Amino acid sequence: MKKRIEAIDALRGFSLLGILIANMLYFQYGDITQNTIDPTTWWDKGAFYFTKIFVEASFYPIFGFLFGYGIILFIRALENRDLKTRGPLWRRAIGLMILGVLHISLIWDGDILFTYGAGLVIIMLFIKRKVKTMLIWATILALLMMPLFLVKTDFMTLAESEKTIAVLASGTYWEVVQQRIGITEDIPAVFGLLVLPIAIGLVALISFFVIGPFVLLGMAAARTDFFSNISGKTAILKRLVLLVPIGLACKALLYWDHFAGKLLYGAGTYMLALGYMALFTLLYLANHESKLSKAFASVGRLSLTNYLMQSLIFTTIFYGYGFGFFGELGVAIGLVLAFTFYAIQLFASTLYAKRFSIGPVELLLRKFIYLGKG
């Protein structure tokens, strides 16, 4: 079995920290807009703007890049074993969508797994394309995404209705599940079954536009074996780190109510993602033997399991059927909880990785992909 590239695992683990911090506003409030959350103390305001500027919308592209990189490595692994690629790829997409549906229905509706599974259906068309073609399409998709910033100030706003928020805050588990899957007296179940194929097709198309730019960039990077000799690419990484201050400056224009400000904010989310990847990789290369670097890699190897655990734990903490702290603790406390729980994941993942090479959810997905033979 080919040795894993630890720098990729560590970067994936780092991206999960950012995803958790970004998701905390939604876990706590069912929304990510300032008017709804209304932070009043200086520490809550500071935590809110830290999340919006330093984190939000700049970590899911990192995960997308690594997803694309992993697709190419997955294809190579299949080819090295003289296995067909089409079947396992389709089962990987279907497996992610199944996990996503279960995640949305039973745990939390802010899911990304279904998005990646649905997006993979279209992304498969690019697997055999040239690197240049991938880069061109990544650029086209990124430019096509820019107009969305003219429509919404809060990137990928996840706003819920007042009725839904009330259910999250005080409803039973079954009431929350019902509102997630859309079971109401007004919408018959047969209607949902009829529109499901259309909905999946639309989600696949939208997912392709949302995650496509960085997934294709990751695929192109994998085709050139960018991380195989990453220690020899420090000059490129150092230049990309310059995007961090530029991206932060652009994202600081979040509430400039002008089309230029919104476009700059959108560009800033992408630039910051690239800058963060370069900065973390440089730090990893300088400290790759440290316990912390190894812990980040352990979290990354268990990314599916750790991601689902984040949802399970924090919905239990905040939702009415759990401890019921929905909207009560404040943004700053939520940020502290995110860092604390991630520290626990670093420790637990390190212990787990000493005995097992793959996480439990990852193992289930692998069994499905290889039909129990992998």
Backbone hydrogen bonds, N-H to C=O, Kabsch-Sander energy under -0.5 kcal/mol:
donor,donor_aa,acceptor,acceptor_aa,energy
6,E,4,R,-0.9
8,I,5,I,-0.9
9,D,5,I,-1.5
10,A,6,E,-2.8
11,L,7,A,-2.2
12,R,8,I,-2.3
13,G,9,D,-2.3
14,F,10,A,-2.3
15,S,11,L,-2.1
16,L,12,R,-1.5
17,L,13,G,-1.0
17,L,14,F,-0.5
18,G,14,F,-1.5
19,I,15,S,-2.4
20,L,16,L,-2.1
21,I,17,L,-2.2
22,A,18,G,-2.6
23,N,19,I,-2.1
24,M,20,L,-1.1
24,M,21,I,-0.6
25,L,21,I,-0.6
25,L,22,A,-0.6
27,F,23,N,-2.7
28,Q,24,M,-2.6
29,Y,25,L,-2.5
30,G,26,Y,-1.8
31,D,25,L,-0.7
37,I,33,T,-2.1
38,D,34,Q,-3.3
45,K,41,T,-2.5
46,G,42,W,-2.4
47,A,43,W,-2.2
48,F,44,D,-2.4
49,Y,45,K,-2.7
50,F,46,G,-2.1
51,T,47,A,-2.2
52,K,48,F,-2.4
53,I,49,Y,-2.5
54,F,50,F,-2.2
55,V,50,F,-0.7
55,V,51,T,-1.0
56,E,51,T,-3.7
58,S,55,V,-2.2
63,F,59,F,-2.0
64,G,60,Y,-2.3
65,F,61,P,-2.6
66,L,62,I,-2.3
67,F,63,F,-2.1
68,G,64,G,-2.4
69,Y,65,F,-2.5
70,G,66,L,-2.6
71,I,67,F,-1.7
72,I,68,G,-1.5
73,L,69,Y,-1.8
74,F,70,G,-2.6
75,I,71,I,-2.4
76,R,72,I,-2.4
77,A,73,L,-2.3
78,L,74,F,-2.0
79,E,75,I,-2.5
80,N,76,R,-2.6
81,R,77,A,-0.9
81,R,78,L,-0.6
82,D,79,E,-1.6
83,L,78,L,-2.8
89,L,85,T,-2.2
90,W,86,R,-2.5
91,R,87,G,-2.6
92,R,88,P,-2.1
93,A,89,L,-2.3
94,I,90,W,-2.8
95,G,91,R,-2.8
96,L,92,R,-2.2
97,M,93,A,-2.1
98,I,94,I,-2.6
99,L,95,G,-2.4
100,G,96,L,-2.4
101,V,97,M,-2.6
102,L,98,I,-2.4
103,H,99,L,-2.6
104,I,100,G,-2.9
105,S,101,V,-2.7
106,L,102,L,-2.8
107,I,103,H,-1.9
108,W,103,H,-2.9
111,D,109,D,-0.6
116,Y,112,I,-2.0
117,G,113,L,-2.5
118,A,114,F,-3.1
119,G,115,T,-2.5
120,L,116,Y,-2.0
121,V,117,G,-0.8
121,V,118,A,-0.7
122,I,118,A,-0.7
122,I,119,G,-0.8
123,I,119,G,-2.4
124,M,120,L,-1.9
125,L,122,I,-1.9
126,F,123,I,-2.2
127,I,124,M,-1.0
129,R,126,F,-1.4
134,M,130,K,-2.2
135,L,131,V,-2.4
136,I,132,K,-2.3
137,W,133,T,-2.5
138,A,134,M,-2.3
139,T,135,L,-2.0
140,I,136,I,-2.4
141,L,137,W,-2.7
142,A,138,A,-2.0
143,L,139,T,-2.3
144,L,140,I,-2.3
145,M,141,L,-1.6
146,M,142,A,-0.9
148,L,145,M,-1.6
149,F,146,M,-1.9
150,L,147,P,-1.3
151,V,147,P,-0.6
151,V,148,L,-0.8
152,K,148,L,-2.1
155,F,153,T,-0.8
157,T,154,D,-1.3
160,E,30,G,-0.8
165,I,161,S,-2.5
166,A,162,E,-2.1
167,V,163,K,-1.7
168,L,164,T,-2.3
169,A,165,I,-2.3
170,S,166,A,-1.9
171,G,167,V,-2.8
176,V,172,T,-2.1
177,V,173,Y,-2.4
178,Q,174,W,-2.5
179,Q,175,E,-1.9
180,R,176,V,-1.8
181,I,177,V,-2.3
182,G,178,Q,-0.7
183,I,178,Q,-2.3
184,T,182,G,-0.9
184,T,187,I,-0.7
191,F,188,P,-0.7
192,G,188,P,-1.2
193,L,189,A,-1.7
194,L,190,V,-1.6
195,V,191,F,-2.0
196,L,192,G,-1.0
199,A,195,V,-2.8
200,I,196,L,-2.6
201,G,197,P,-2.0
202,L,198,I,-2.3
203,V,199,A,-2.6
204,A,200,I,-2.4
205,L,201,G,-2.0
206,I,202,L,-2.9
207,S,203,V,-3.1
208,F,204,A,-1.8
209,F,205,L,-1.5
210,V,206,I,-2.3
211,I,207,S,-2.8
212,G,207,S,-0.6
212,G,208,F,-1.2
215,V,211,I,-2.2
216,L,212,G,-2.9
217,L,213,P,-1.6
218,G,214,F,-2.5
219,M,215,V,-2.3
220,A,216,L,-2.4
221,A,217,L,-2.3
222,A,218,G,-2.2
223,R,219,M,-2.1
224,T,220,A,-1.2
225,D,222,A,-1.5
226,F,221,A,-2.5
228,S,225,D,-0.9
229,N,225,D,-0.7
230,I,227,F,-1.1
232,G,229,N,-1.6
233,K,230,I,-1.8
234,T,231,S,-0.6
237,L,233,K,-2.1
238,K,234,T,-2.6
239,R,235,A,-1.5
240,L,236,I,-2.1
241,V,237,L,-1.7
242,L,238,K,-0.6
242,L,239,R,-0.9
243,L,240,L,-1.9
244,V,241,V,-2.1
246,I,242,L,-1.2
247,G,243,L,-3.1
248,L,244,V,-2.4
249,A,245,P,-2.1
250,C,246,I,-2.1
251,K,247,G,-2.5
252,A,248,L,-1.6
253,L,250,C,-1.5
254,L,251,K,-1.4
256,W,253,L,-2.1
257,D,255,Y,-1.0
258,H,256,W,-2.7
262,K,258,H,-2.1
263,L,259,F,-2.3
264,L,260,A,-2.4
265,Y,261,G,-2.2
266,G,262,K,-2.2
267,A,263,L,-2.6
268,G,264,L,-2.4
269,T,265,Y,-1.8
270,Y,266,G,-1.2
271,M,267,A,-2.6
272,L,268,G,-2.8
273,A,269,T,-1.5
274,L,270,Y,-2.1
275,G,271,M,-2.6
276,Y,272,L,-3.1
277,M,273,A,-2.2
278,A,274,L,-2.1
279,L,275,G,-2.8
280,F,276,Y,-2.9
281,T,277,M,-2.1
282,L,278,A,-2.3
283,L,279,L,-2.3
284,Y,280,F,-2.7
285,L,281,T,-2.6
286,A,282,L,-1.8
287,N,283,L,-1.0
287,N,284,Y,-0.7
288,H,285,L,-0.5
290,S,287,N,-1.9
294,K,290,S,-1.9
295,A,291,K,-2.1
296,F,292,L,-2.5
297,A,293,S,-2.0
298,S,294,K,-2.0
299,V,295,A,-2.3
300,G,296,F,-2.2
301,R,297,A,-2.0
302,L,298,S,-1.1
303,S,300,G,-1.3
306,N,302,L,-3.1
307,Y,303,S,-2.5
308,L,304,L,-2.2
309,M,305,T,-2.1
310,Q,306,N,-1.9
311,S,307,Y,-1.5
312,L,308,L,-2.4
313,I,309,M,-2.7
314,F,310,Q,-2.2
315,T,311,S,-2.1
316,T,312,L,-1.4
317,I,313,I,-1.8
318,F,314,F,-2.1
319,Y,315,T,-2.5
320,G,168,L,-2.9
322,G,319,Y,-1.8
323,F,316,T,-2.8
324,G,319,Y,-1.7
325,F,317,I,-1.6
326,F,318,F,-1.5
327,G,28,Q,-1.4
328,E,325,F,-2.0
329,L,325,F,-0.8
334,G,330,G,-1.8
335,L,331,V,-2.1
336,V,332,A,-2.2
337,L,333,I,-2.6
338,A,334,G,-2.1
339,F,335,L,-2.2
340,T,336,V,-2.5
341,F,337,L,-2.9
342,Y,338,A,-2.3
343,A,339,F,-2.1
344,I,340,T,-1.8
345,Q,341,F,-2.2
346,L,342,Y,-2.4
347,F,343,A,-2.0
348,A,344,I,-3.2
349,S,345,Q,-2.6
350,T,346,L,-1.6
351,L,347,F,-2.0
352,Y,348,A,-2.6
353,A,349,S,-2.7
354,K,350,T,-0.8
354,K,351,L,-0.7
355,R,351,L,-0.5
355,R,352,Y,-1.6
356,F,352,Y,-2.5
359,G,301,R,-0.5
363,L,359,G,-2.3
364,L,360,P,-1.8
365,L,361,V,-2.4
366,R,362,E,-2.4
367,K,363,L,-2.5
368,F,364,L,-1.9
369,I,365,L,-2.6
370,Y,366,R,-2.7
371,L,368,F,-0.7
372,G,367,K,-2.9
373,K,370,Y,-1.5
